Amino acid sequence: METINWEINKIQAGFRRRCSTMDHIIQLETDIVTSFSQKKSTVAVFLDIEKAYDSIWIQGFLFKMASMGITGAILAWLKNHVTGRSMCVRIGDQKSNHKTISNGVPQGAVISPILFNIMMSDIPRQQQTKTLLFADNLQYTLNDLQDTVVSDVQEKAIECRLEMVNLFNTLSHKIPDTTIYIPPEILVYCDSSFAIKTIVSNQQSTNEAISLIRETIRSLKSSGTRTTLAWIPSHTGITGNERADALANMETKTTSGERTENPLSPSEKASVARKAWANAHFMEIKRCQKECIQMKTTLNLTIWHNHKERAVSICLHRLRSGHNYTNAFNHIIDHEADPSCRQGCETLENIKHILIDCPAFDLHCHKLRQLLATKNLYFDTNTILGMNPLADPAPQYKIRDLLGRFLMQTALIHII
């Protein structure tokens, strides 16, 4: 709660540690002196909310708490703390009838100032004005009035005051002698069954509107209001719509029916062309014979393709993709470069040579050969690099670790 209180009350100096009225007084004095030195005028409106603690709208407060992410047991405890309260007057041994308290937070409670600051946290602010709060007192300052006469300043101050009074009346929902009704349920009717299924689905949606609707429903539920989504058919029972749907359905099934030509717009033609290009590119990749390009049945990552050492992971990726710094690949880019093995072998220095055939590395890859032999796996590049789809996944992690050790021991990690 202390973290939330610090984050949401940057303009609030009341009920905060190491803050006082002097902070805002010094700020106002600085604004006045600065404006005076620049030959500008300063308008300041000071407002005091009447019965601030007693006029807090409980339902809105709980909704705001849930929207901020305060849910679960903490929100349930706070709801129990601010609801279900009553008061009476006692004179001697006589008591009046109890009256239910529908609004406000308890006076004198230690947590009440924090709750009040949360309720005031999202007070609207404008770019050209400065808003400062101390408890239920508000300071509204405007410093950019240049060459303004006194009457214009007074008129502007009156406009600001009226605007803020109307704003506070709206925010606080002040109804002095009326109980605010908190609906136990909200019923929403919608004619799109697909939209309702998407909202109630557990799958994550990329649509920002769907995420916002789900968050609002959860916040309402946490604040005590249940939301029900109901589907209503929009076209059934209307004679004209049913007849039009029947005629359209019948017309689509007849080969001699009348047809209209609807030319595509340039953006629609571009969309069709992009989709055709994407499909053609996908089929080209699918027919590709490169060993580093494989078709997967799922979008999940192949876990053993990564290594805990970043340098080893980069080296393994270069070996699998075929784009690396071996002499054979450098020769493809620069035909004057020597493609032969840098260890003195009279052959091309490609991936197969340095991992399998090069005699200079036989001693270092002995354990890797021995492991593959015990698992009845071929000692080839696809199996070593984890690209053999027929290989058992269980030994892939051990193969990856031995290959990473081989690359570091032979210093190939600095070459590839």
Contacts in CASP RR format, 6 or more apart in sequence:
PFRMAT RR
TARGET T0000
AUTHOR 0000-0000-0000
METHOD contacts of the structure
MODEL  1
METINWEINKIQAGFRRRCSTMDHIIQLETDIVTSFSQKKSTVAVFLDIE
KAYDSIWIQGFLFKMASMGITGAILAWLKNHVTGRSMCVRIGDQKSNHKT
ISNGVPQGAVISPILFNIMMSDIPRQQQTKTLLFADNLQYTLNDLQDTVV
SDVQEKAIECRLEMVNLFNTLSHKIPDTTIYIPPEILVYCDSSFAIKTIV
SNQQSTNEAISLIRETIRSLKSSGTRTTLAWIPSHTGITGNERADALANM
ETKTTSGERTENPLSPSEKASVARKAWANAHFMEIKRCQKECIQMKTTLN
LTIWHNHKERAVSICLHRLRSGHNYTNAFNHIIDHEADPSCRQGCETLEN
IKHILIDCPAFDLHCHKLRQLLATKNLYFDTNTILGMNPLADPAPQYKIR
DLLGRFLMQTALIHII
1 74 0 8 1.000
1 111 0 8 1.000
1 114 0 8 1.000
4 68 0 8 1.000
4 70 0 8 1.000
4 118 0 8 1.000
5 16 0 8 1.000
5 114 0 8 1.000
5 117 0 8 1.000
5 118 0 8 1.000
6 16 0 8 1.000
8 68 0 8 1.000
8 117 0 8 1.000
8 118 0 8 1.000
8 121 0 8 1.000
8 122 0 8 1.000
9 16 0 8 1.000
9 117 0 8 1.000
9 120 0 8 1.000
9 121 0 8 1.000
9 133 0 8 1.000
11 125 0 8 1.000
11 131 0 8 1.000
11 132 0 8 1.000
11 133 0 8 1.000
12 19 0 8 1.000
12 117 0 8 1.000
12 120 0 8 1.000
12 121 0 8 1.000
12 133 0 8 1.000
12 134 0 8 1.000
13 19 0 8 1.000
13 20 0 8 1.000
13 21 0 8 1.000
13 23 0 8 1.000
13 24 0 8 1.000
13 132 0 8 1.000
13 133 0 8 1.000
13 134 0 8 1.000
14 20 0 8 1.000
14 113 0 8 1.000
14 117 0 8 1.000
14 133 0 8 1.000
14 134 0 8 1.000
14 135 0 8 1.000
15 113 0 8 1.000
15 114 0 8 1.000
15 116 0 8 1.000
15 117 0 8 1.000
15 135 0 8 1.000
16 117 0 8 1.000
21 134 0 8 1.000
24 132 0 8 1.000
24 134 0 8 1.000
24 139 0 8 1.000
27 130 0 8 1.000
27 132 0 8 1.000
28 44 0 8 1.000
28 132 0 8 1.000
28 139 0 8 1.000
28 141 0 8 1.000
31 42 0 8 1.000
31 130 0 8 1.000
31 141 0 8 1.000
31 143 0 8 1.000
32 42 0 8 1.000
34 143 0 8 1.000
35 41 0 8 1.000
35 42 0 8 1.000
35 143 0 8 1.000
36 42 0 8 1.000
38 146 0 8 1.000
39 146 0 8 1.000
39 147 0 8 1.000
40 143 0 8 1.000
40 144 0 8 1.000
40 145 0 8 1.000
40 146 0 8 1.000
40 148 0 8 1.000
41 145 0 8 1.000
41 146 0 8 1.000
41 148 0 8 1.000
41 153 0 8 1.000
42 141 0 8 1.000
42 142 0 8 1.000
42 143 0 8 1.000
42 145 0 8 1.000
43 141 0 8 1.000
43 142 0 8 1.000
43 145 0 8 1.000
43 153 0 8 1.000
43 156 0 8 1.000
43 157 0 8 1.000
43 160 0 8 1.000
44 139 0 8 1.000
44 140 0 8 1.000
44 141 0 8 1.000
44 142 0 8 1.000
44 157 0 8 1.000
45 139 0 8 1.000
45 140 0 8 1.000
45 141 0 8 1.000
45 157 0 8 1.000
45 160 0 8 1.000
45 161 0 8 1.000
45 164 0 8 1.000
46 137 0 8 1.000
46 138 0 8 1.000
46 139 0 8 1.000
46 140 0 8 1.000
47 137 0 8 1.000
47 138 0 8 1.000
47 140 0 8 1.000
47 161 0 8 1.000
47 164 0 8 1.000
47 165 0 8 1.000
47 168 0 8 1.000
48 136 0 8 1.000
48 137 0 8 1.000
48 138 0 8 1.000
49 55 0 8 1.000
49 136 0 8 1.000
49 137 0 8 1.000
49 138 0 8 1.000
49 168 0 8 1.000
49 172 0 8 1.000
50 174 0 8 1.000
51 174 0 8 1.000
52 116 0 8 1.000
52 135 0 8 1.000
52 136 0 8 1.000
52 172 0 8 1.000
53 104 0 8 1.000
53 105 0 8 1.000
53 107 0 8 1.000
53 112 0 8 1.000
53 116 0 8 1.000
53 136 0 8 1.000
54 103 0 8 1.000
54 104 0 8 1.000
54 107 0 8 1.000
55 103 0 8 1.000
55 104 0 8 1.000
55 172 0 8 1.000
55 173 0 8 1.000
55 174 0 8 1.000
56 103 0 8 1.000
56 104 0 8 1.000
56 105 0 8 1.000
56 115 0 8 1.000
56 116 0 8 1.000
56 119 0 8 1.000
56 172 0 8 1.000
57 103 0 8 1.000
57 104 0 8 1.000
57 172 0 8 1.000
57 173 0 8 1.000
57 180 0 8 1.000
58 82 0 8 1.000
58 83 0 8 1.000
58 102 0 8 1.000
58 103 0 8 1.000
58 104 0 8 1.000
58 180 0 8 1.000
58 182 0 8 1.000
59 180 0 8 1.000
59 182 0 8 1.000
59 223 0 8 1.000
59 225 0 8 1.000
60 173 0 8 1.000
60 223 0 8 1.000
61 82 0 8 1.000
61 105 0 8 1.000
61 115 0 8 1.000
61 118 0 8 1.000
61 119 0 8 1.000
62 75 0 8 1.000
62 78 0 8 1.000
62 79 0 8 1.000
62 82 0 8 1.000
62 222 0 8 1.000
62 223 0 8 1.000
62 224 0 8 1.000
63 219 0 8 1.000
63 220 0 8 1.000
63 223 0 8 1.000
64 118 0 8 1.000
64 119 0 8 1.000
64 121 0 8 1.000
64 122 0 8 1.000
65 75 0 8 1.000
65 78 0 8 1.000
65 118 0 8 1.000
65 222 0 8 1.000
65 223 0 8 1.000
66 75 0 8 1.000
66 218 0 8 1.000
66 219 0 8 1.000
66 220 0 8 1.000
66 221 0 8 1.000
66 222 0 8 1.000
66 223 0 8 1.000
67 215 0 8 1.000
67 219 0 8 1.000
68 118 0 8 1.000
70 78 0 8 1.000
71 218 0 8 1.000
71 222 0 8 1.000
72 222 0 8 1.000
75 222 0 8 1.000
75 223 0 8 1.000
78 115 0 8 1.000
79 223 0 8 1.000
79 224 0 8 1.000
81 106 0 8 1.000
81 109 0 8 1.000
81 111 0 8 1.000
82 104 0 8 1.000
82 105 0 8 1.000
82 106 0 8 1.000
82 115 0 8 1.000
84 100 0 8 1.000
84 101 0 8 1.000
85 100 0 8 1.000
85 101 0 8 1.000
85 106 0 8 1.000
86 98 0 8 1.000
86 99 0 8 1.000
86 100 0 8 1.000
86 101 0 8 1.000
87 98 0 8 1.000
87 99 0 8 1.000
87 101 0 8 1.000
88 95 0 8 1.000
88 96 0 8 1.000
88 97 0 8 1.000
88 98 0 8 1.000
88 99 0 8 1.000
89 95 0 8 1.000
89 96 0 8 1.000
90 96 0 8 1.000
100 179 0 8 1.000
102 179 0 8 1.000
102 180 0 8 1.000
103 173 0 8 1.000
103 175 0 8 1.000
103 180 0 8 1.000
105 112 0 8 1.000
105 115 0 8 1.000
105 116 0 8 1.000
106 112 0 8 1.000
113 135 0 8 1.000
116 135 0 8 1.000
116 136 0 8 1.000
120 133 0 8 1.000
120 136 0 8 1.000
123 131 0 8 1.000
123 133 0 8 1.000
123 138 0 8 1.000
123 171 0 8 1.000
124 167 0 8 1.000
125 131 0 8 1.000
128 142 0 8 1.000
128 144 0 8 1.000
129 140 0 8 1.000
129 141 0 8 1.000
129 142 0 8 1.000
130 139 0 8 1.000
130 140 0 8 1.000
130 141 0 8 1.000
130 142 0 8 1.000
130 143 0 8 1.000
131 138 0 8 1.000
131 139 0 8 1.000
131 140 0 8 1.000
131 141 0 8 1.000
132 138 0 8 1.000
132 139 0 8 1.000
132 141 0 8 1.000
133 139 0 8 1.000
138 164 0 8 1.000
140 160 0 8 1.000
140 164 0 8 1.000
142 156 0 8 1.000
142 160 0 8 1.000
145 152 0 8 1.000
145 153 0 8 1.000
145 156 0 8 1.000
148 156 0 8 1.000
173 180 0 8 1.000
182 224 0 8 1.000
182 225 0 8 1.000
183 225 0 8 1.000
184 224 0 8 1.000
184 225 0 8 1.000
184 226 0 8 1.000
185 225 0 8 1.000
185 226 0 8 1.000
185 227 0 8 1.000
185 228 0 8 1.000
186 220 0 8 1.000
186 225 0 8 1.000
186 226 0 8 1.000
186 227 0 8 1.000
186 228 0 8 1.000
187 228 0 8 1.000
187 230 0 8 1.000
188 227 0 8 1.000
188 228 0 8 1.000
188 229 0 8 1.000
188 230 0 8 1.000
189 230 0 8 1.000
189 231 0 8 1.000
189 232 0 8 1.000
190 196 0 8 1.000
190 229 0 8 1.000
190 230 0 8 1.000
190 231 0 8 1.000
190 232 0 8 1.000
191 231 0 8 1.000
191 232 0 8 1.000
191 233 0 8 1.000
191 234 0 8 1.000
192 231 0 8 1.000
193 231 0 8 1.000
196 229 0 8 1.000
196 231 0 8 1.000
198 205 0 8 1.000
198 207 0 8 1.000
198 210 0 8 1.000
199 210 0 8 1.000
199 213 0 8 1.000
199 214 0 8 1.000
199 217 0 8 1.000
199 229 0 8 1.000
200 229 0 8 1.000
205 211 0 8 1.000
205 214 0 8 1.000
217 227 0 8 1.000
220 226 0 8 1.000
220 227 0 8 1.000
221 227 0 8 1.000
235 241 0 8 1.000
235 242 0 8 1.000
235 245 0 8 1.000
236 242 0 8 1.000
251 257 0 8 1.000
251 258 0 8 1.000
264 272 0 8 1.000
285 293 0 8 1.000
286 295 0 8 1.000
291 381 0 8 1.000
291 382 0 8 1.000
291 387 0 8 1.000
292 320 0 8 1.000
292 321 0 8 1.000
292 322 0 8 1.000
292 387 0 8 1.000
294 387 0 8 1.000
294 389 0 8 1.000
302 386 0 8 1.000
304 386 0 8 1.000
304 393 0 8 1.000
304 396 0 8 1.000
304 397 0 8 1.000
304 399 0 8 1.000
304 400 0 8 1.000
305 313 0 8 1.000
305 316 0 8 1.000
305 317 0 8 1.000
305 320 0 8 1.000
305 386 0 8 1.000
305 400 0 8 1.000
306 313 0 8 1.000
307 313 0 8 1.000
307 316 0 8 1.000
307 400 0 8 1.000
307 401 0 8 1.000
307 404 0 8 1.000
309 404 0 8 1.000
311 413 0 8 1.000
312 404 0 8 1.000
312 407 0 8 1.000
312 408 0 8 1.000
312 413 0 8 1.000
315 404 0 8 1.000
315 407 0 8 1.000
315 412 0 8 1.000
315 413 0 8 1.000
315 416 0 8 1.000
316 385 0 8 1.000
316 400 0 8 1.000
316 403 0 8 1.000
316 404 0 8 1.000
318 324 0 8 1.000
318 325 0 8 1.000
318 416 0 8 1.000
319 351 0 8 1.000
319 355 0 8 1.000
319 381 0 8 1.000
319 385 0 8 1.000
319 416 0 8 1.000
320 385 0 8 1.000
320 386 0 8 1.000
320 387 0 8 1.000
322 329 0 8 1.000
322 351 0 8 1.000
323 329 0 8 1.000
324 351 0 8 1.000
324 416 0 8 1.000
325 415 0 8 1.000
325 416 0 8 1.000
326 349 0 8 1.000
326 350 0 8 1.000
326 351 0 8 1.000
326 354 0 8 1.000
326 415 0 8 1.000
326 416 0 8 1.000
327 337 0 8 1.000
327 338 0 8 1.000
327 339 0 8 1.000
327 340 0 8 1.000
327 341 0 8 1.000
327 342 0 8 1.000
327 348 0 8 1.000
327 349 0 8 1.000
328 339 0 8 1.000
328 348 0 8 1.000
328 349 0 8 1.000
328 350 0 8 1.000
328 353 0 8 1.000
329 350 0 8 1.000
330 337 0 8 1.000
330 339 0 8 1.000
331 337 0 8 1.000
331 338 0 8 1.000
331 339 0 8 1.000
339 348 0 8 1.000
339 349 0 8 1.000
340 346 0 8 1.000
340 347 0 8 1.000
340 348 0 8 1.000
340 349 0 8 1.000
341 347 0 8 1.000
341 348 0 8 1.000
341 349 0 8 1.000
341 353 0 8 1.000
341 354 0 8 1.000
341 358 0 8 1.000
342 349 0 8 1.000
342 415 0 8 1.000
343 358 0 8 1.000
343 360 0 8 1.000
343 361 0 8 1.000
344 360 0 8 1.000
345 353 0 8 1.000
345 357 0 8 1.000
345 358 0 8 1.000
345 359 0 8 1.000
345 360 0 8 1.000
347 353 0 8 1.000
347 357 0 8 1.000
351 381 0 8 1.000
352 381 0 8 1.000
354 361 0 8 1.000
354 412 0 8 1.000
354 416 0 8 1.000
355 361 0 8 1.000
355 365 0 8 1.000
355 381 0 8 1.000
355 384 0 8 1.000
356 365 0 8 1.000
356 379 0 8 1.000
356 380 0 8 1.000
356 381 0 8 1.000
356 384 0 8 1.000
361 406 0 8 1.000
361 410 0 8 1.000
361 412 0 8 1.000
364 406 0 8 1.000
364 409 0 8 1.000
364 410 0 8 1.000
365 406 0 8 1.000
367 402 0 8 1.000
368 379 0 8 1.000
368 384 0 8 1.000
368 399 0 8 1.000
368 402 0 8 1.000
368 403 0 8 1.000
368 406 0 8 1.000
369 379 0 8 1.000
371 395 0 8 1.000
371 398 0 8 1.000
371 399 0 8 1.000
371 402 0 8 1.000
372 378 0 8 1.000
372 379 0 8 1.000
372 383 0 8 1.000
372 384 0 8 1.000
372 399 0 8 1.000
373 379 0 8 1.000
375 392 0 8 1.000
375 395 0 8 1.000
377 383 0 8 1.000
377 388 0 8 1.000
377 391 0 8 1.000
377 395 0 8 1.000
380 388 0 8 1.000
381 387 0 8 1.000
382 388 0 8 1.000
383 391 0 8 1.000
383 399 0 8 1.000
384 399 0 8 1.000
384 403 0 8 1.000
385 403 0 8 1.000
386 396 0 8 1.000
386 399 0 8 1.000
386 400 0 8 1.000
404 413 0 8 1.000
406 412 0 8 1.000
407 413 0 8 1.000
407 416 0 8 1.000
END
